[in-house]
Amino acid sequence: MKAKPDNRDDNVEKLQEAVQNTIGNLREAEDYLEEFGDELGNNEQQAIESKNDRRKESIRGFREEIKDEAQAEQQRNS
């Protein structure tokens, strides 16, 4: 069985979609905390805030990858 060739043509689009999905999840969690934060236990609230911190870090990483992929795509097309 042969390995698939490395097709990176749509990596930037996939990464941008992942950023948008992650931002949507982040906002949804922030809205949830805003609406129900007073009703949540401290542990649950901290767990959501920690997850949002990880989401923010993921977004930064995705954006760096997008820059790298865009540069690589530009070099491939030159």
Buried (B, 14 or more C-beta within 10 A) or exposed (E): EEEEEEEEEEBBEBBBEBBEEBBEBBEEBBEEBEEEEEEBEEEEBEEBEEEBEEBEEBBEBBEEBBEEBEEEBEEEEE
